[in-house]
Amino acid sequence: MTAVNNTPFTTRPEIEGTFGVVSTTHWIATSVAMGVLERGGNAFDAAVTAGFTLQVVEPHLNGPAGEAPIMAMPAGCATPDVICGQGVAPGAATIERFNALGLDLIPGTGLLAACVPGSFDAWMILLRDYGTIDLREALEPAIYYATEGVPVLPRISATLQSVSGIFNSHWKASAATYLADGKAHQPGDLLRNPKLAETYLRIVRESDRAASDRGARIEAARNSWYRGFVAEEIDLFCRRTDIPDGDGNPHMGLLTGEDMAQWQAHREAPVSGMFRDYEVFKFGPWSQGPVMLQQLALLESYPLEELDPLGPDFVHLVTECAKLAFADREAFYGDPDHVDVPMERLLSEAYNADRRALVGTQASYDLRPGAVENDAAWRLHAAALAAREDMTAAGAGEPTAGDIVAERGDTVHLDIIDRHGNMVSATPSGGWLQSSPVIPSLGFPLGTRAQMFWLERGLPSSLAPGKRPRTTLSTSVAFRQGKPYMAWGTPGGDQQDQWSTQLFLRHVVGGMNLQEALEAPNWHSEHFPTSFWPRAGRPGAIVVEERMPETTIAELRARGHAVEVGPPWSEGRLCAVSQVDGRFRAAADPRSMQGYAVGR
């Protein structure tokens, strides 16, 4: 970002309107969502329709068998509602089972890392409880694009090129679905998935036959997915398919139809924290979401308004506080249905005052969580992490698949506000085309979210049957002076709650509008262990965009940060929307050359 006559320059305008705004990571999904609003649907209808569309237009970043954590903010309500679309580990997924296979980490690809697919049920609950349109209308755009095809983006083409070898040699259904005569599609080609279209059409038809009213049809669709033909096909595929995982060895899956039948997405309260005049709402500690709240709690007492958002003091403070918050993520976070996460203490003023004292003038190279109750288990874990520090960090991000599949997957995001003031934010992910083989009868692969569990005992995020993995998926909603104000988020794995925090701070204390805050140079720390295979960390490492001022980079190095300079537009794929008294604003990241915001 540059300035002319002290006026910040952005590649795109901040969108403004009074009817509604949409921001997603793909222009087709954005257009689809706005079309729903134009036809009289609400923000929740638009989100469901865009969510299913994103599965088709960005199959390397999310899929039908992935996850969809959602935050819904109906107009007039006091707090957002969380719909947890994060599935759990199968009943057969035990530490003993993986140890017997000779594994000390859950592979990043293949069938062993599959959890119950959570995305479909989360979207159905949002549609049922908050939406107004029918199931057929919600699925129609996804069916259309799966049938007629979507333009292949350069990143999709690159992903397909990287996985074409394993597709052709082992994942035959994936080759049939995503390759053209055994070769990767080129940018601009049309990519079709008629088998996925058939799956969704069958769900619609079964629902129409099963019920005559809208709510019952949605329930019938849930039944088709989790207790009907979809669950049956997944069960058969996991029991009969023996394919190479990320460790290079063939394994069958652990997920069963019974696992799917016993699970459903659910609604729960968010976690929140105050920063200045803002209350920020996040998912609970089954996600990494609270690390944003911890960062803000640590930063609350600093005079950030007096600092240059691109200056070394600002970057250093935010980075050092992020290190402390993410260290607590490693030590404390896990599924609160299975472990006691001391969230109240982690967000308390006294705790953060003590933690803040650890922030010095030089970069820290230690992983420093607060006092850990299960100290013996943590010490063993920390020793194991230290041993991994010299491993390649190819898995940093969302995620890599090691020697079998080298291309990373990632995530998508959407934010929507309608004319009524309803607001919704979601970060769907998982079920990437490169995560595991396509199930031939369904047209999509399973996810690999279980790779986020540890196979060491006694940790909050240790593997256990029926437990949610501590996902990186995160989204944010903020109230300003007690009123719903803003929703935002980004893909990026461990970077999500770093880039999202940076956007928020530049906006609320730096005075930038949404588009300016979004486009400003980002950075991320790789100080802590990544959540993805091979779980490596890089103490002291910070990656900044080339657009960061040279004086800032030099001063960060002088303070001991191991600074790496990345390409100028490489950090983030952010989306954001806001509302004040019936006036709406939206912004979308130009970095991916595919995210778009619209409104009127």
N, C-alpha and C positions, 0 to 999 in steps of 0.2 A: 504494500500500500504506500502510495506517495501522496504528497499534498501540493496543491497549487493555490497560492494566495491564502494559505492556512486552511483551505477547505479540503477535507479528506477525499481522496479519489477512490472509487470502487468500480469494479468491472460491471456491476449491475446496480440498479436502484433498489432501495428498500421499498417493498411493495406496500401500498396503502389502499384501504377500502372500507366500506360500511356494510357490505353484504356478507363477506366471508373471505378467508385466506387459507391457502394450502401450501405446504412446503414438504417435498419428499426428495428422496435421493435419485429419482428417475422421472424425467419429464412426462412419460406416458402415465405413470401412476398419479402424478400431480393433475394431469388433464382429466383422468378418469374420476378422481375425487371431486374436482370442481364440477364436472358434469353431474354428479350425484346431487351436489348442493343446488345446482341450477334447476334440477327437476323436482326440487322440494324436499329432498332428503336432508337429514341433519349431519352434524360432524361425525357421529358414530357410524352412520350408514356409509359415509364417504370413507372413513378409515377402514372399515371391513372390506369394502370393494377395492380400495387401493392396496390393502394388505395382500389380498389374493393376487392382484395384478403384479405386485412386486415379485412374487414367487416365479412368475413367468418371464418378466423382463430382465430380472437380475438373478438367474438361477445359480450363478457362482457365488452369490452372497446370501441367499436364503432359499428355502424350499418348503414344500407342504409338510414334511416330517420334521421341521425345525421347531423353534420356540417363538413365542410372541408375548413378552411381558408388555402390558398395556396400562396406561394411566388415563382414566376418564374423569373429566371435570364437568359434570352437568351444571348448567347455569343455575344459580341460586343455592347451590349446595355449599356447605361450610368447608369441606375438604375433598380432595380428589379420591377416587376409588381405584384401587389397584386390582387388575385382573391378572392373576399369576398364570401365564401360559408357559411355565417352565415344567416340563415333565420330570419324572423321578427315575432313579436307577431301577432296573429290573429286579425281581425277587431273587434271581440266581446270581446277581452281581455282588459277590462278596470278596473281601480281601484274600481269603483263603483260595478262592477259585482262581484269582489272577496269579497268586503266588505259585499255585500248582502248575500254571502255564509258564513259569519262569520269568514273569514280568514284574518289574518294580515301578513301572509307570503304565498307565492305560494308553494304548496306542491312539494316535491322532486320526487315523483313518481306519476303515473297515467296519465290521459289524460289532465287535466287542464293546465299543464305546457308545452304542446307541442307548438313549433313554427313551421313555415313553414320549412320542411326539406330542408337544403341547400346543402348537400353533392353532390347529383347527378348532379345538374346543374353546380356546380363548376368544377367537373371533366370533364363534357362535354365541358365547355368553354375552359379549358386547352387543351383538346384533339383537339378541333376544331381550336383553334387559334395558338397553338404551336406544336401540335403533327403531326405525319405522318401516323400512322396505322389506320385501320378501327375500327369501333365500335365493331364488332364481335370479333376481335382479342383482344381488350382491356378487354372485359367481359369474354372471354373464360376461363381463369384460375379460376375466381370466380365461374363460373357455374360448372366447373369440381369439385372443392373442395366442393361446396355445395351438389353436387350429390354423389360423391364418399366418402366424409367424411374427416375430419381432426382429428389428434390425440388430445384428450382432455388433456390439461395441468392441473397441480395441482390447479392452481388458478381458472380455469374454473370450475373444479369439486367442489371446495370450494364455489364458487359463486352459482352454481346450488343447492348445499346442503342447502345453507342459504335461497334460495327462493322457494324451493320445496313445502313448506307449502302453500304459497299464490298461487303458480301455480296450485296446486291440488285443492284448495278450491275455487278460484275465476278466475284465469287466465288460463282457460282450453286450449286455443290454444297454450299458452306458454309451458304448460306441454306436449302437444302433440309434440311440436317442439323440445324441449330441454331436456326432461326427458325420461328415458327408463322404461316403466311400472310404472310410477309415482315416480321413484327414480333417484337421480343424477347419471350421468355417472361417472365412475371411471377414474382416470388418465390412459391414454393409450387407452381408448375406442375410437372408431371412432364416431364423431358427424356429422350427416348429416342434411341438410336443403333442401329437394327436392322442397318445395314450393317456396323458394327464388330462386332456380335455374330456376323454371318455370317462375317466374316473369321476370328475366333477359332474358331468352330465348324468351319470348313473346315480350319484347321490341326490341330485335334483329330482330325477324321475322317481326314485324310491320314496323320497319325501312327499312328492305330490300324490303318490298312490296311498301313502300311509295316513295322510291327514288332510283336512280341508281348511284348517285355520293356520295362520302364520306361525304362531308359537309352537304348535304341534309339529309343523313341518321342520322347524329348526331342531326340535328335539329328535325327530326322526333322522335328520342328517347326522347329529351327534351319535346316534345309535349305529348308523351305517359305518361311521368311521371307527368307533371304539369297540363295538360288539358285533359288527356286521362284516361285510365282505372285505373292507380295508384291513381290519384287524386280522382276519383269517389269512389274507395274502401275506401280510407281514410275518405272521407266525410261521407259515410254511416256508417262507424265504429264509428266515433265520435258522430254522431247523435243518434245512436241506442244502444250504449254500456254504461252501467252504472256500473262502477267498483270502488272499494275502492282506494282512493288516499293516499298520505303519511300521511294525518291527520287521516286516518282510516275511512273516510266517503266516500260514493259512489258519484261520479260525472261523468257527460258526458263531452266530449271534446268540445272545442271552435273552433278548426281548421276546416275550410271548404274548399271545392273544389275551391271556388271563391278566398279564400286567396292564394291558391297555384297558380292559373291561373294568378293572378295579380303580382306575384313576379318572379324575376330572379336574379341569381348571377350576379355580375358586377365586372369590373376591376377598380382599383383605385390606386393612388400613395401611396407609403409607407411614414412613418414618419422616420426621421433619426437623428442621433446625432454623434458627433465626440468623440473619446477617443484615446489619443495618435495618432498613425498613422492610425487609423482605423475609417471608417465610418460604423456605425451599422444601419441596416434598420429593422423596425418593422411594424406590422399592426398599424392602427390608434387607437384612444381611444375608439372605440367600443369594443376593446379587452383590455387586461391588458398589451399588448406589450410595450407601452411607459414607463412602470415602469422600464424596464431595462435601457432605455436611461436616465431616471432620476437618477437611481443608479449610472450609469457611470459618469454622469455630476457631481454628488456630490463627487465621488471618484477621479475625474480627478487630483485634486491638491495634493493628498496624495502621499508620496513616497512608493507606494506599492511594487516596485521592491526591496526595502530594507527589506521587511517583509517576514517572513516565511508564506507561504500560508496555513499552518496548525497551525500557532501560534495564541495566544489569541489576539494580536493587529489586525491582519488581519481579523479574524472572527468577532471581536467586531465592527470594522469599517464598514465592509460590512453589518453586521446585522443592525446596527443603521441607516445606509443610506437606507437600504431596508425599515425600518419602516417609514421613512419620505416619501419615494416614494410611498409606498402603502397607506399611509394616504391621499396623494394627489389623488390616484386612487379612494378612497372612496368619496372624496369631489368633484372631477372635472370630472371624466371619464363618458362617455355615448355616445350614438349614435350621431355623429356630424351632421347627417341629421336632428336631432331633438333639439339638445342643442349646445350651444356655449362652446367648450372646449378650454381654453386658452393655447394650446400646445406650442406656441412660447414662452410665458412667462415661462411656467413650465420648458422649456429646456434652458432658457437664463442663461448666466454666472452670471448676477447680482442676479437673483432669487436664484440660487443654492449657491452663496456665502453667502447669508443671511441664507439659510436653513442649510448650512454646519456648521454654528456657533452654531446650536442646538445640534450637536454631542459632547457629553462629554465623560468623562472617565468612567461613570457609565451607566448601562442600563436604558433606558427610559421605563416608564410604561404608558405613555400618548399617545393618538392618536392625532398627531399634524400636521394637514394639513396646507398649506399656507393660506393666507387671502382668505376667501370665500365670494363671492359676495352675495349669498343667505344665509346670516348668520342666519336668523331666522329659516329657514328650516333645516339648518345644525345643529343648537343647539338642536332642537327637535330630529333630527336623532341621534345625539351623545348620548342624554339621553336614547333613545331607545336601542342603542348599549350597553351602560353601563348596562342596565337592563338585557341584554342577556349574560353578561360576565360569570355569574354563571351557565349558561346552559351547558350541556355536549357538548363537541366539536366533537361528533361522526360524524358530518357532514363535518368535515374538510377533504378536499380532493375532489375527483372528482367522484361522490358525494356519500352520503349515502341516504337511503330512510326511515330513522326513524324506527318507530315501525312496519311498514308493511314489508319492505325489508331492512335487516340490512347490506347486503353486498354492499360495495362501487363499483361504476363504475370507469372508468378512461379514458384513452385516448391512442392513438397510434401516431407514428411519423415516417417520412421517410425523407431521404436526399439522393440526387442522383446528380452525375456529369457524363456527357458522354464525349466521345473522342473529341467532338467539343468545349468543355468548357461550354456547357449549364448546368445550375445548378437549382435545384428545391428543395424546402423544404415545408413540409405540416404537420399539426397536426390535423388529423381527430378525431372526438369524437362524443359522443351522440348517441342516439338510442340504448342504452345498452339493453341487453336481460332482465335486472332487472329493467328497467326504467318504462315500461308500458306493457300492454298485447300485445302479437303478434296479428297482424291482420291476421285472418286465411287464407284469400284469397291471401295474399301477402307474408307471411312468415317472417315478421319482425315487431318490435314494433316502436312506435313513440318516439321522444326524449322528454326531460324535461328541455331544456335550459332556459325556461321562469322563472325558480326558481331563476335566478340571478337578476331579477327585484325586486325593492322595491315597496311595496304597500303604502308607504308614499308619499304624494304629494310634488312637488317642488324640487326634487333631480334630478341630471343629469341622474341617472339610474332608475328613477321611471317608472313604467309600462305605456305604451301607445300603442294603436293599430298601427301596421305597423312599430314599432320601433325595432331595434336590441338590444338584451340584451347585457350588458357589459360582454362579455365572458372572460374566463380565457385563452382561446386557443391562443397560441403564438408560433411563430417560428422566427428564426433570420438568417439574411444574413449580412456578413461583407465584405467590401472592405478594402484592405490594400494598402496604398499609391496610392489610386485611381483605383486599379484593383480588380475585383471580387476575393475573397479569400476563404471565409468559409461560410458554412451553418450548422446550428445545432438546436437542440431542444429536448424536453422531454415531456412525459405525466406528470400529477401531479397537475392539478388544480391550486390553488394559489401558489403552489411551483414551477411552471414551470419557471417563471422569477426570481426565486431565484437560483435554480440549474443551469439554463443556464448561469446566470451571473457568478456564481462560476467557471464553466468550462472555460468560456471565459477569466476570469482574471488569472486563473492558467496557461492558455496557453500563453496569450500575455504578461503578466508581470511576471509570475512565471517560464516561460521557459520550461514548460512541453509539450510533444507532445500530440496529441489529445487523445490517449488512456490513457496516464498517467493522464492528466487533468480530464478525464471522470471518471476514477476509484478512484481517490483520495477521502478521506472521505468527504461527503457532510453534510449539515445541513439545517434546515429551521426554520423560525420564524413563530409563530402562534399569534403574537402580535395583528394583525388587524382582523376584522371580516371576516370569510370565505365567499366565494361567493356562497356557497351551503347551502341549508336547513340543520340545523336551523339557519344559519347565525351568529354563536357564535364566539367570539374572546377570546384569552387568553393572556392578557397583560403581556409582559415580557418573555413569554415562547419561548424557543428555543430547538429544538430537534436535537441532533447530533448522528451520527453513532458511535457505540462502538469503531471503529478503530481510532477515533479522539484521539490524544495524551492526556494522563491523566493530564499532566501539563496544557494543554490548557483548558480542562474542569474545572479544579480547579480554574484557573485564571478567567474564564468567570463567575463562581459562585461568586468569590470574587468581581467582578464588578457589581453584582446584577442581572445577568441573571438567570432566572428560567430554569435551564438546565435539560433536560430529555435525557437519553441515550437510543437510540434505538438499534435494531439489527445491526450487523456489515455491512451488505450490504442491507440497507433498504431505502436509500434516492436517488431516481431518476431512470429513465430508458432512459438515454441519448443516442443520436445519433449525429454524427458529420462527416463532410467531408470538404476537403479543396483542393485548386489547386494553383499551382505556375508554370507558363511557361510550361503547358502541362503535369505536373507531379501531380498525384492525391493521396490523402490520405483519409483514413476513419477509424472510430472507432465506436464501439457499446458497450453498457453497459452490463456487466455480471450479474448485480443485479437481473434481472428478469429470468435469465436462459432461455431466448428465443430470445432476440435481437441479431442480427448478422450483421456484415459488411463483404462485399466481394469486390474484385476488381482484375484487372489484367492490 
